[in-house]
Amino acid sequence: MYICSEIIFDRMEKLFEIIILEEVLEFLKGLHKKHSEKILYNIRKSQVEPDSELFKKLNNEIW
């Protein structure tokens, strides 16, 4: 499912670009594959689709 969704998201117009740091990749490698795939799926989804549910736990302090 992730590979299919990645292809779909790559073809859609992106709202913003995301640069993933090496430290993030190392962190994701340490997670269970299912969890890291879900995180990457949500990152790509956020690029192409405004979804307040994805950002509900964020607050003004990080912006």
C-alpha distances in whole Angstrom, upper triangle without the diagonal:
4,6,5,6,9,10,11,12,14,16,17,20,20,22,23,22,21,23,21,24,25,25,22,20,23,22,18,19,21,18,16,13,11,13,13,10,10,13,12,10,13,15,13,13,17,18,17,18,21,20,23,21,19,22,24,25,27,30,33,34,31,31
4,5,5,6,9,10,10,12,14,15,18,18,20,20,19,18,19,18,21,21,22,18,17,19,19,15,16,18,16,15,11,10,12,11,7,8,11,9,7,10,12,10,11,15,15,15,16,19,18,21,20,17,20,23,23,24,28,30,31,28,28
4,5,5,6,9,10,11,13,15,18,18,20,21,19,18,19,18,21,21,23,20,17,20,20,17,17,20,18,17,13,13,15,13,10,12,13,11,9,13,14,12,13,16,16,16,18,21,21,24,23,20,23,26,27,27,31,33,33,30,30
4,5,5,6,9,10,11,13,17,17,20,21,20,20,21,20,24,24,26,23,21,24,23,20,21,23,21,20,16,15,17,16,12,13,15,13,11,14,15,12,13,16,16,15,17,20,20,23,22,20,23,26,27,28,31,33,34,31,31
4,5,5,6,8,10,11,14,14,17,18,17,17,19,18,22,23,24,21,19,23,22,19,20,23,20,19,16,14,16,15,11,11,13,11,8,10,12,9,9,13,13,12,13,16,16,20,19,16,20,22,24,24,28,30,31,28,28
4,5,5,6,9,10,13,13,15,16,15,14,16,15,19,20,22,18,17,20,20,17,18,21,19,19,16,15,16,14,10,11,12,9,7,10,10,7,9,12,11,11,13,17,17,20,20,17,20,23,24,24,27,29,30,27,26
4,6,5,7,9,12,13,16,17,16,16,18,18,22,23,25,22,20,23,24,20,21,25,23,22,19,18,19,17,14,15,16,13,11,14,14,10,11,15,13,12,15,18,19,23,22,20,23,26,27,27,31,32,33,30,29
4,5,5,7,10,12,15,16,16,17,19,20,23,25,26,23,22,25,25,22,24,26,24,24,21,19,20,19,15,15,16,14,11,13,14,10,10,13,12,10,12,16,17,20,20,18,21,24,26,26,29,31,32,29,28
4,5,5,8,8,11,12,12,13,16,16,20,22,24,20,20,23,23,20,22,25,23,23,20,19,19,17,14,14,14,11,9,11,10,7,7,10,8,7,9,13,14,18,18,16,18,21,23,23,26,27,29,25,24
4,6,8,8,12,12,11,13,15,16,19,21,23,20,19,23,23,20,22,25,24,24,21,20,21,18,16,16,16,13,12,13,12,8,10,12,10,9,12,16,17,21,21,19,21,24,26,25,28,29,30,26,25
4,7,9,12,14,14,15,18,19,23,25,27,24,23,27,27,24,26,29,28,27,24,23,24,22,19,19,19,16,14,16,15,11,12,14,11,10,13,16,18,22,23,21,23,26,28,27,30,31,32,29,28
4,6,9,12,12,15,18,19,23,25,27,24,24,27,27,24,27,29,28,28,25,24,24,22,19,19,19,16,14,15,14,10,10,12,9,6,9,13,15,19,20,18,20,23,25,25,27,28,30,27,25
4,7,9,10,13,16,19,22,25,27,24,24,28,28,25,28,31,29,30,27,26,25,23,21,21,20,17,16,16,14,11,11,11,8,6,9,12,15,18,20,18,20,23,25,24,26,26,28,25,23
4,5,7,10,13,15,19,22,24,21,21,25,25,23,25,28,27,27,25,24,23,21,19,19,17,15,14,13,11,9,9,9,5,5,8,10,13,16,18,16,17,20,22,21,23,23,24,21,19
4,7,10,14,16,19,23,24,21,22,26,25,23,26,29,27,29,27,26,24,22,21,20,18,16,15,14,12,10,10,8,5,6,8,8,12,14,16,14,15,18,20,18,20,20,22,19,17
4,7,10,13,16,19,21,18,19,23,23,21,24,27,26,27,26,25,23,21,20,19,17,15,15,14,11,10,11,9,6,8,10,11,13,15,17,15,15,18,20,17,19,19,20,17,15
4,7,10,13,16,18,16,17,20,20,19,22,24,24,25,24,24,22,19,19,18,16,14,14,14,10,10,12,10,7,10,13,14,16,18,19,16,16,20,21,18,20,20,21,17,16
4,6,10,13,14,12,13,16,16,15,18,21,20,22,21,21,19,16,16,16,13,11,13,12,8,9,11,10,8,11,14,15,16,18,19,15,15,19,19,17,19,19,19,16,15
4,6,10,11,10,11,14,15,14,17,19,19,22,20,21,19,16,17,17,14,12,15,14,11,11,15,13,12,15,18,18,20,21,22,18,18,21,21,19,21,21,20,16,16
4,7,8,6,7,10,11,11,13,15,16,18,17,19,17,13,14,15,12,10,13,13,10,11,15,14,13,16,19,20,20,21,21,18,18,21,20,18,21,21,20,17,17
4,5,5,7,9,10,11,13,15,16,19,18,20,18,15,16,18,14,13,17,17,13,15,18,17,17,20,22,23,23,24,24,20,20,23,22,20,22,22,21,17,18
4,5,5,6,9,10,11,13,15,18,17,20,18,14,16,18,15,14,18,18,16,17,21,20,20,23,25,26,26,27,27,23,23,26,24,22,25,25,24,20,21
4,5,5,6,9,10,11,13,16,17,19,17,14,16,18,15,14,18,18,16,18,21,20,20,24,26,26,26,26,26,22,21,24,22,21,23,24,22,18,20
4,5,5,6,9,10,11,14,14,16,13,10,13,14,11,11,14,14,12,15,18,17,17,21,22,23,22,23,22,18,18,21,19,18,21,22,20,17,19
4,5,5,6,9,10,13,12,15,13,9,12,14,11,10,14,15,13,15,18,18,18,21,23,24,24,25,24,20,21,23,22,21,24,25,24,20,22
4,5,5,7,9,12,13,15,14,11,14,16,13,13,17,18,16,18,21,21,22,25,26,27,27,27,26,22,23,25,23,23,25,27,25,22,24
4,5,5,7,11,12,14,11,9,12,14,11,12,16,16,15,17,20,20,21,24,25,26,24,25,23,20,20,22,20,20,22,24,23,20,22
4,5,5,8,8,10,8,5,9,10,8,9,12,13,13,15,17,18,19,22,23,24,23,23,22,18,19,21,20,20,23,25,24,21,23
4,6,8,8,11,10,7,10,13,12,12,15,16,16,17,20,21,22,24,26,27,26,27,25,22,23,25,23,24,27,29,27,24,26
4,7,9,11,10,9,12,14,13,14,17,18,18,20,22,23,24,27,28,29,27,28,26,22,23,25,23,23,26,29,27,24,27
4,6,8,6,6,9,11,10,12,14,15,16,18,20,21,22,25,25,26,25,25,23,20,21,23,21,22,25,27,26,24,26
4,6,5,6,9,10,11,13,14,16,17,19,20,22,23,25,26,27,25,26,23,20,22,24,22,23,27,30,29,26,29
4,5,5,6,9,10,11,12,14,15,16,18,20,21,23,24,26,24,25,23,20,22,24,23,24,28,30,30,27,29
4,6,5,6,9,10,10,12,14,15,16,18,20,22,22,24,22,23,20,18,20,22,21,23,26,29,29,27,28
4,5,5,6,9,10,11,13,14,15,17,19,21,21,22,20,21,18,15,17,19,18,19,23,26,26,23,25
4,5,5,6,9,10,11,12,14,15,17,19,20,21,20,21,19,15,17,19,18,19,23,25,25,22,24
4,5,5,6,9,10,11,12,14,16,17,18,20,18,20,18,15,18,20,20,20,24,27,27,24,25
4,5,5,6,9,10,10,12,14,16,16,17,15,17,15,12,15,17,16,18,21,24,25,22,23
4,5,5,6,9,10,11,13,15,15,16,15,16,14,10,13,15,14,15,19,21,21,18,20
4,5,5,6,8,10,11,13,14,16,15,17,16,12,14,17,17,17,21,23,23,20,20
4,5,5,6,9,10,11,12,14,13,15,14,11,14,17,17,18,21,24,24,21,22
4,5,5,6,9,10,10,11,10,12,11,7,10,13,14,14,18,20,21,18,19
4,5,5,7,9,10,11,11,13,13,9,11,14,14,14,17,19,20,16,17
4,5,5,7,9,11,12,14,14,11,13,17,18,17,20,22,23,19,19
4,5,6,6,8,8,12,11,9,12,15,16,16,19,21,23,20,19
4,6,5,6,7,9,10,7,9,12,14,13,16,18,19,16,16
4,6,8,10,12,14,11,12,16,17,16,19,19,21,18,16
4,7,9,13,14,12,14,17,19,18,21,22,24,21,19
4,6,10,11,10,12,15,17,17,19,21,23,20,19
4,7,9,9,9,12,15,14,16,17,20,18,16
4,5,6,7,9,12,13,15,17,19,18,17
4,5,5,6,9,10,12,14,17,16,15
4,5,5,8,10,13,16,18,17,17
4,6,8,9,12,15,17,15,15
4,6,5,9,11,13,11,12
4,6,8,11,13,13,13
4,7,10,11,11,13
4,7,8,7,9
4,6,6,8
4,6,6
4,6
4
